[in-house]
């Protein structure tokens, strides 16, 4: 019989690893709350047309990475490969603009892309991200970048770098891509096959090619988009930079940062992990002023980013940021037999109601085995319950910090635990 296993490119997040996720999620909640962003949750699957129209037919995501299937009604559905288009769809469907002119939203959830799995690249992965819908001002771009940056700072990450660019508004980009095609025509035959294909449909993606020959051609021949911005685009970009400077957020201007999704206009940015391997993009985003209109919504400007959770965990592990995070518990109760459980379980229950974490052994093992496990589980206190303890309603509370032992009536337990909580 076929062995039942998880699908390639997906991972179980096991109880032994969950503390890392929870640590990050706690910081996310804190930073999103500090910036006054509200959470939004959308379904895991959507109509395929949403992504084809939103993300762009010629993007890698839509052309080769989507998990698409027909349901029993014959409708084409897709497991969401990103969350900007679903959030825009929800904004349009629920007429968000009727409540307020600007919405600041955040999300966290699983996404699906059929990519070749490798370190930092899965087929099911998780992103947190934000979308600010309703402001065309550069201040919104700067706020979103500041938020993305604050999360890494708050988590204590050191090895990362912010790259920013502007790819201009639609007209600017049209002029620039024409110029790029003209300039690179002479090098066309020297490009790799993928770049040759992209030359006519999405020439900006030539900047993302990892082939050293293509990278050299771009370096030597491609004009910088920043020299071809319209006056308004250039002013917008200058203002974003001024605000980042004022907030003391360090960045590098990178005119080759074009991003792989089609909806961007003007500001684009990425945060790269400087100690990560090939998959070094921790976070990516930018402004997308046309997407809502293209999805038949109101002509509403927007800006946002999304960041990979798994890559963040890799980056934090590399910096030893999870080292002393073992959660442990306030008390490990070791009942010596099933009669002792009659006493241990209600006692544990009342302590939990008082706010303590209490682990009760349920296997009826030897005291030695239970205490060894308590140690392994990083219990801060242990107490054995046997016949004497039941009769006298007193127990010996052992502190694992200093090995001190105190004999206490059950009622005094909560007060004793608090001292070393
Ligand atoms: P993206 O650049 O496709 O942008 O993805 C953002 C981040 O998700 C990446 O920087 C990376 O950390 C993570 N990521 C992407 N693919 C994978 C994968 N296969 N495995 C692990 N992590 C991955 C977007 O998705 C846009 N929706 C961002 C955005 C929001 N733009 C505006 N608003």
Boltz pocket constraint, residues with backbone or C-beta under 6 A from the ligand:
constraints:
  - pocket:
      binder: B
      contacts: [[A, 81], [A, 82], [A, 83], [A, 84], [A, 113], [A, 115], [A, 120], [A, 121], [A, 122], [A, 123], [A, 125], [A, 126], [A, 127], [A, 129], [A, 130], [A, 131], [A, 261], [A, 271], [A, 281], [A, 282], [A, 283], [A, 284], [A, 285], [A, 286], [A, 288], [A, 303], [A, 304], [A, 305], [A, 306], [A, 307], [A, 308], [A, 309], [A, 310], [A, 311]]
      max_distance: 6.0
